[in-house]
């Protein structure tokens, strides 16, 4: 390890030459009026600033080479420029044009980090600020407001993302720029990430194995951490939210400090909730939960080198509802059974600039400690013995993952950009509890890839190819349970695959843009699918793995069409996804240890559907927005049976206004949303149909100015009419337990 550190220091020193670059200028609107507070940001080097009262700006200490700089301001079109610096001070004046639609942001999850409007792939993006306006309880619930995204939920605390009908290991999660590994195969615990300290969420809908390897077969959820403060600035941020339904609160405090070369930030968050209440005015016992989250980061930039180090600790304590609506209390103390899940995430991002080319080295380490505490039924135990038993988890797994991602951006050849890289991970899973869900195991991944982007006129072509290899080795275990012996046989399996992608974007006119993407993906079976042999208490069934499972492979074609004018936007996305050897779990009809037996099978399958919508901003009613989206997905096996866990069709209509009231309320908004979920009758073999329902949601808020401090306020009322309903992907549906009733969420945040 010491050798590697010394080598890294030598490389850093070798790049610390005396070259200094800066860029300055003035930002105005189309009538040459100066714009105050325009964001100027260089994502690659973690540097940013804002324009002053006269519209002038300056950004110092920029490395030599080609750096992308974006200029963004609410209500104006974003401008992104790649500027080549060669030991000089550049002057660039920018004129921003007003727009009625969302700001065009840089997309970080794609290989060439272009503006959304420039990307070959259609990436959905949602800011955390907009999520908080919706009054959601968890991050997973918030992303369901993206068309084509849903969640498999357990109460109000636990949610797993579903992208176009695919979930679990088929959806890869990235946070702090590295792969998140936290036993995500399980449906009975959440993401393990708090939305505080996250600036935005990007969603790739469809195979992304070319960029991220195995497990990105269905899509990617990419969480962008909050930015550091502007150069030579400091700030303290406070955020508080209150939830009426769960009598819950979420408190977050953050601090930032930026100097010329160094930047620091830290944020602490605590959330605490009681059992959620259904429309019958009853609470669902033991759906209470609490969460502690701490994030910190440090960044350094000097000449041709930038580095960023971030750390996140999250402890989630989640009650597991087993008795439905039983004991009625507003206590926040967890009952058994419950889980305690610790996530430690450490990431290092390093960028080396070589003039026309660039090298990115991303390293990550995650440590997931998952404990499950079971309910005790022995009434003859004395209190001391019970307390000792209570302190030890029946199930405890520690998952350690080291990941790496090295990418080299070749010098641009005319209009051609080329990127090549290697990615991989080394992972170990170790059991410490008396029960076993999956065995002790070691997993190694290695992948190599190349992708290229070619732009001419109003057209862009992007293509790539990748090879991956995964090895899975497990130990043999014998577990005795109620007189029965469950054997976990050792396995030594290898999986490999080639994946490719091809995408084309063209502007048929100034108003019409179309995209066509064809991509393949793959997923190696996970440890649960290969090795399970026992009761899974989170799902109330006896699960049997199948170590003969092969890779899942898929090919998806995506077609999207966008029509956009100054006051009207229309989009249509269609997809067809064919999966070879789709892995799913199904009941066998047997009973073992008092629970129904489920086993893992494979069958070819297909999913198809799309998302459609429009956004109307009529003139001269500049304060009015009408938005509508419809999403649908159908999943079938080749034998004609429907796939399980496919979300129902939904149609959302939002009436939104924007306004200012004198000088005390700025950027004010109000919204009324009717979310219609249709009945789901296309169900898997062990599912039951779900009835449709309509939910009405209300939102109001804005920025209140008191002196020099701006207070951002939000008021949200979800399920305004206290409607009784059960979501098709609720894991409590089998017990007939209703989803959450009316929830009033009050939010306040300010920065000093």
VENZIKA-V176968 format. One record per residue. N is the residue number from 1. RES is the residue in three letters. PSI is psi as a letter, one per 30 degrees, with the letter a starting at -180 (none if undefined). Layout:
BEGIN
N_RES_PSI, N_RES_PSI
END
This chain:
BEGIN
1_UNK_e, 2_UNK_e, 3_UNK_e, 4_UNK_e, 5_UNK_e, 6_UNK_e, 7_UNK_e, 8_UNK_e, 9_UNK_e, 10_UNK_e, 11_UNK_e, 12_UNK_e, 13_UNK_e, 14_UNK_f, 15_UNK_f, 16_UNK_i, 17_UNK_a, 18_UNK_g, 19_UNK_k, 20_UNK_k, 21_UNK_l, 22_UNK_l, 23_UNK_k, 24_UNK_l, 25_UNK_a, 26_UNK_k, 27_UNK_k, 28_UNK_l, 29_UNK_a, 30_UNK_f, 31_UNK_g, 32_UNK_g, 33_UNK_k, 34_UNK_k, 35_UNK_k, 36_UNK_k, 37_UNK_g, 38_UNK_k, 39_UNK_k, 40_UNK_j, 41_UNK_k, 42_UNK_j, 43_UNK_e, 44_UNK_e, 45_UNK_g, 46_UNK_h, 47_UNK_k, 48_UNK_l, 49_UNK_a, 50_UNK_l, 51_UNK_k, 52_UNK_a, 53_UNK_e, 54_UNK_g, 55_UNK_f, 56_UNK_l, 57_UNK_l, 58_UNK_k, 59_UNK_j, 60_UNK_l, 61_UNK_h, 62_UNK_k, 63_UNK_l, 64_UNK_k, 65_UNK_a, 66_UNK_j, 67_UNK_k, 68_UNK_k, 69_UNK_k, 70_UNK_k, 71_UNK_j, 72_UNK_k, 73_UNK_k, 74_UNK_k, 75_UNK_g, 76_UNK_l, 77_UNK_k, 78_UNK_k, 79_UNK_k, 80_UNK_k, 81_UNK_k, 82_UNK_j, 83_UNK_k, 84_UNK_k, 85_UNK_k, 86_UNK_i, 87_UNK_h, 88_UNK_l, 89_UNK_j, 90_UNK_l, 91_UNK_k, 92_UNK_j, 93_UNK_k, 94_UNK_k, 95_UNK_j, 96_UNK_k, 97_UNK_k, 98_UNK_k, 99_UNK_l, 100_UNK_f, 101_UNK_a, 102_UNK_l, 103_UNK_k, 104_UNK_j, 105_UNK_l, 106_UNK_k, 107_UNK_j, 108_UNK_f, 109_UNK_f, 110_UNK_l, 111_UNK_f, 112_UNK_g, 113_UNK_h, 114_UNK_l, 115_UNK_l, 116_UNK_e, 117_UNK_f, 118_UNK_f, 119_UNK_k, 120_UNK_e, 121_UNK_k, 122_UNK_j, 123_UNK_k, 124_UNK_k, 125_UNK_k, 126_UNK_k, 127_UNK_l, 128_UNK_e, 129_UNK_e, 130_UNK_e, 131_UNK_e, 132_UNK_f, 133_UNK_f, 134_UNK_f, 135_UNK_h, 136_UNK_l, 137_UNK_e, 138_UNK_l, 139_UNK_e, 140_UNK_e, 141_UNK_e, 142_UNK_e, 143_UNK_f, 144_UNK_f, 145_UNK_f, 146_UNK_k, 147_UNK_k, 148_UNK_f, 149_UNK_k, 150_UNK_a, 151_UNK_k, 152_UNK_j, 153_UNK_l, 154_UNK_j, 155_UNK_a, 156_UNK_f, 157_UNK_f, 158_UNK_k, 159_UNK_k, 160_UNK_k, 161_UNK_k, 162_UNK_k, 163_UNK_j, 164_UNK_h, 165_UNK_f, 166_UNK_k, 167_UNK_a, 168_UNK_b, 169_UNK_f, 170_UNK_f, 171_UNK_j, 172_UNK_k, 173_UNK_k, 174_UNK_k, 175_UNK_k, 176_UNK_g, 177_UNK_g, 178_UNK_l, 179_UNK_k, 180_UNK_k, 181_UNK_j, 182_UNK_h, 183_UNK_h, 184_UNK_f, 185_UNK_f, 186_UNK_k, 187_UNK_f, 188_UNK_g, 189_UNK_l, 190_UNK_a, 191_UNK_f, 192_UNK_g, 193_UNK_k, 194_UNK_k, 195_UNK_f, 196_UNK_k, 197_UNK_g, 198_UNK_k, 199_UNK_e, 200_UNK_l, 201_UNK_k, 202_UNK_k, 203_UNK_j, 204_UNK_j, 205_UNK_j, 206_UNK_l, 207_UNK_k, 208_UNK_g, 209_UNK_e, 210_UNK_e, 211_UNK_e, 212_UNK_f, 213_UNK_a, 214_UNK_l, 215_UNK_f, 216_UNK_g, 217_UNK_e, 218_UNK_f, 219_UNK_l, 220_UNK_k, 221_UNK_j, 222_UNK_j, 223_UNK_j, 224_UNK_k, 225_UNK_l, 226_UNK_l, 227_UNK_l, 228_UNK_l, 229_UNK_l, 230_UNK_l, 231_UNK_k, 232_UNK_h, 233_UNK_l, 234_UNK_l, 235_UNK_l, 236_UNK_k, 237_UNK_k, 238_UNK_k, 239_UNK_k, 240_UNK_k, 241_UNK_k, 242_UNK_k, 243_UNK_j, 244_UNK_e, 245_UNK_e, 246_UNK_g, 247_UNK_h, 248_UNK_l, 249_UNK_l, 250_UNK_j, 251_UNK_k, 252_UNK_k, 253_UNK_k, 254_UNK_l, 255_UNK_k, 256_UNK_k, 257_UNK_k, 258_UNK_k, 259_UNK_a, 260_UNK_e, 261_UNK_f, 262_UNK_k, 263_UNK_k, 264_UNK_l, 265_UNK_l, 266_UNK_k, 267_UNK_k, 268_UNK_k, 269_UNK_k, 270_UNK_k, 271_UNK_k, 272_UNK_k, 273_UNK_k, 274_UNK_a, 275_UNK_k, 276_UNK_l, 277_UNK_k, 278_UNK_l, 279_UNK_f, 280_UNK_g, 281_UNK_g, 282_UNK_l, 283_UNK_k, 284_UNK_j, 285_UNK_k, 286_UNK_h, 287_UNK_g, 288_UNK_l, 289_UNK_l, 290_UNK_l, 291_UNK_k, 292_UNK_k, 293_UNK_k, 294_UNK_k, 295_UNK_k, 296_UNK_l, 297_UNK_l, 298_UNK_k, 299_UNK_k, 300_UNK_k, 301_UNK_k, 302_UNK_j, 303_UNK_c, 304_UNK_g, 305_UNK_k, 306_UNK_k, 307_UNK_k, 308_UNK_k, 309_UNK_k, 310_UNK_l, 311_UNK_k, 312_UNK_k, 313_UNK_k, 314_UNK_k, 315_UNK_j, 316_UNK_k, 317_UNK_j, 318_UNK_k, 319_UNK_k, 320_UNK_j, 321_UNK_k, 322_UNK_f, 323_UNK_g, 324_UNK_b, 325_UNK_j, 326_UNK_c, 327_UNK_k, 328_UNK_j, 329_UNK_l, 330_UNK_g, 331_UNK_k, 332_UNK_g, 333_UNK_k, 334_UNK_k, 335_UNK_l, 336_UNK_k, 337_UNK_l, 338_UNK_l, 339_UNK_k, 340_UNK_j, 341_UNK_j, 342_UNK_k, 343_UNK_k, 344_UNK_k, 345_UNK_j, 346_UNK_k, 347_UNK_k, 348_UNK_k, 349_UNK_k, 350_UNK_k, 351_UNK_k, 352_UNK_k, 353_UNK_k, 354_UNK_h, 355_UNK_c, 356_UNK_f, 357_UNK_l, 358_UNK_k, 359_UNK_k, 360_UNK_k, 361_UNK_j, 362_UNK_k, 363_UNK_k, 364_UNK_k, 365_UNK_k, 366_UNK_k, 367_UNK_j, 368_UNK_k, 369_UNK_j, 370_UNK_k, 371_UNK_k, 372_UNK_k, 373_UNK_k, 374_UNK_l, 375_UNK_k, 376_UNK_k, 377_UNK_g, 378_UNK_j, 379_UNK_f, 380_UNK_f, 381_UNK_k, 382_UNK_l, 383_UNK_e, 384_UNK_e, 385_UNK_e, 386_UNK_e, 387_UNK_e, 388_UNK_e, 389_UNK_e, 390_UNK_e, 391_UNK_f, 392_UNK_k, 393_UNK_k, 394_UNK_e, 395_UNK_k, 396_UNK_k, 397_UNK_k, 398_UNK_j, 399_UNK_k, 400_UNK_k, 401_UNK_k, 402_UNK_k, 403_UNK_l, 404_UNK_l, 405_UNK_j, 406_UNK_k, 407_UNK_k, 408_UNK_k, 409_UNK_j, 410_UNK_l, 411_UNK_k, 412_UNK_k, 413_UNK_j, 414_UNK_c, 415_UNK_g, 416_UNK_k, 417_UNK_k, 418_UNK_k, 419_UNK_k, 420_UNK_l, 421_UNK_l, 422_UNK_k, 423_UNK_l, 424_UNK_l, 425_UNK_l, 426_UNK_k, 427_UNK_k, 428_UNK_k, 429_UNK_k, 430_UNK_k, 431_UNK_k, 432_UNK_f, 433_UNK_l, 434_UNK_f, 435_UNK_l, 436_UNK_k, 437_UNK_e, 438_UNK_l, 439_UNK_l, 440_UNK_k, 441_UNK_l, 442_UNK_k, 443_UNK_k, 444_UNK_k, 445_UNK_k, 446_UNK_k, 447_UNK_k, 448_UNK_k, 449_UNK_l, 450_UNK_k, 451_UNK_k, 452_UNK_k, 453_UNK_k, 454_UNK_k, 455_UNK_k, 456_UNK_k, 457_UNK_b, 458_UNK_g, 459_UNK_k, 460_UNK_k, 461_UNK_k, 462_UNK_k, 463_UNK_l, 464_UNK_l, 465_UNK_k, 466_UNK_k, 467_UNK_k, 468_UNK_l, 469_UNK_k, 470_UNK_k, 471_UNK_k, 472_UNK_k, 473_UNK_k, 474_UNK_l, 475_UNK_l, 476_UNK_k, 477_UNK_k, 478_UNK_j, 479_UNK_k, 480_UNK_k, 481_UNK_j, 482_UNK_h, 483_UNK_f, 484_UNK_k, 485_UNK_k, 486_UNK_k, 487_UNK_k, 488_UNK_j, 489_UNK_k, 490_UNK_k, 491_UNK_l, 492_UNK_i, 493_UNK_k, 494_UNK_k, 495_UNK_k, 496_UNK_l, 497_UNK_k, 498_UNK_k, 499_UNK_l, 500_UNK_l, 501_UNK_k, 502_UNK_k, 503_UNK_k, 504_UNK_k, 505_UNK_k, 506_UNK_k, 507_UNK_j, 508_UNK_f, 509_UNK_a, 510_UNK_f, 511_UNK_f, 512_UNK_k, 513_UNK_k, 514_UNK_k, 515_UNK_k, 516_UNK_k, 517_UNK_k, 518_UNK_k, 519_UNK_l, 520_UNK_l, 521_UNK_l, 522_UNK_l, 523_UNK_k, 524_UNK_k, 525_UNK_k, 526_UNK_l, 527_UNK_e, 528_UNK_e, 529_UNK_e, 530_UNK_e, 531_UNK_f, 532_UNK_k, 533_UNK_i, 534_UNK_a, 535_UNK_k, 536_UNK_j, 537_UNK_f, 538_UNK_f, 539_UNK_g, 540_UNK_h, 541_UNK_l, 542_UNK_j, 543_UNK_k, 544_UNK_k, 545_UNK_l, 546_UNK_j, 547_UNK_g, 548_UNK_g, 549_UNK_k, 550_UNK_l, 551_UNK_k, 552_UNK_k, 553_UNK_k, 554_UNK_l, 555_UNK_k, 556_UNK_k, 557_UNK_k, 558_UNK_k, 559_UNK_k, 560_UNK_k, 561_UNK_k, 562_UNK_k, 563_UNK_k, 564_UNK_k, 565_UNK_a, 566_UNK_f, 567_UNK_g, 568_UNK_k, 569_UNK_k, 570_UNK_k, 571_UNK_l, 572_UNK_k, 573_UNK_k, 574_UNK_k, 575_UNK_l, 576_UNK_k, 577_UNK_j, 578_UNK_k, 579_UNK_k, 580_UNK_k, 581_UNK_h, 582_UNK_k, 583_UNK_k, 584_UNK_l, 585_UNK_k, 586_UNK_k, 587_UNK_k, 588_UNK_f, 589_UNK_f, 590_UNK_l, 591_UNK_k, 592_UNK_k, 593_UNK_h, 594_UNK_g, 595_UNK_k, 596_UNK_k, 597_UNK_k, 598_UNK_k, 599_UNK_l, 600_UNK_k, 601_UNK_l, 602_UNK_k, 603_UNK_k, 604_UNK_k, 605_UNK_l, 606_UNK_k, 607_UNK_k, 608_UNK_l, 609_UNK_b, 610_UNK_a, 611_UNK_k, 612_UNK_k, 613_UNK_l, 614_UNK_l, 615_UNK_j, 616_UNK_k, 617_UNK_i, 618_UNK_k, 619_UNK_k, 620_UNK_g, 621_UNK_i, 622_UNK_f, 623_UNK_f, 624_UNK_k, 625_UNK_k, 626_UNK_k, 627_UNK_k, 628_UNK_k, 629_UNK_k, 630_UNK_k, 631_UNK_k, 632_UNK_k, 633_UNK_k, 634_UNK_k, 635_UNK_k, 636_UNK_k, 637_UNK_l, 638_UNK_f, 639_UNK_g, 640_UNK_f, 641_UNK_k, 642_UNK_k, 643_UNK_k, 644_UNK_l, 645_UNK_h, 646_UNK_k, 647_UNK_l, 648_UNK_l, 649_UNK_k, 650_UNK_l, 651_UNK_j, 652_UNK_k, 653_UNK_k, 654_UNK_k, 655_UNK_j, 656_UNK_k, 657_UNK_l, 658_UNK_k, 659_UNK_l, 660_UNK_k, 661_UNK_j, 662_UNK_b, 663_UNK_f, 664_UNK_f, 665_UNK_j, 666_UNK_l, 667_UNK_h, 668_UNK_l, 669_UNK_l, 670_UNK_k, 671_UNK_k, 672_UNK_j, 673_UNK_k, 674_UNK_j, 675_UNK_j, 676_UNK_k, 677_UNK_k, 678_UNK_l, 679_UNK_k, 680_UNK_j, 681_UNK_f, 682_UNK_i, 683_UNK_l, 684_UNK_l, 685_UNK_f, 686_UNK_g, 687_UNK_l, 688_UNK_l, 689_UNK_l, 690_UNK_k, 691_UNK_l, 692_UNK_l, 693_UNK_l, 694_UNK_k, 695_UNK_k, 696_UNK_k, 697_UNK_k, 698_UNK_k, 699_UNK_k, 700_UNK_k, 701_UNK_a, 702_UNK_a, 703_UNK_k, 704_UNK_k, 705_UNK_k, 706_UNK_j, 707_UNK_b, 708_UNK_g, 709_UNK_k, 710_UNK_k, 711_UNK_j, 712_UNK_k, 713_UNK_k, 714_UNK_k, 715_UNK_k, 716_UNK_k, 717_UNK_j, 718_UNK_k, 719_UNK_h, 720_UNK_e, 721_UNK_g, 722_UNK_h, 723_UNK_k, 724_UNK_k, 725_UNK_l, 726_UNK_j, 727_UNK_k, 728_UNK_e, 729_UNK_g, 730_UNK_k, 731_UNK_f, 732_UNK_g, 733_UNK_e, 734_UNK_f, 735_UNK_g, 736_UNK_g, 737_UNK_k, 738_UNK_l, 739_UNK_l, 740_UNK_k, 741_UNK_a, 742_UNK_k, 743_UNK_j, 744_UNK_k, 745_UNK_k, 746_UNK_k, 747_UNK_k, 748_UNK_k, 749_UNK_k, 750_UNK_l, 751_UNK_k, 752_UNK_none
END
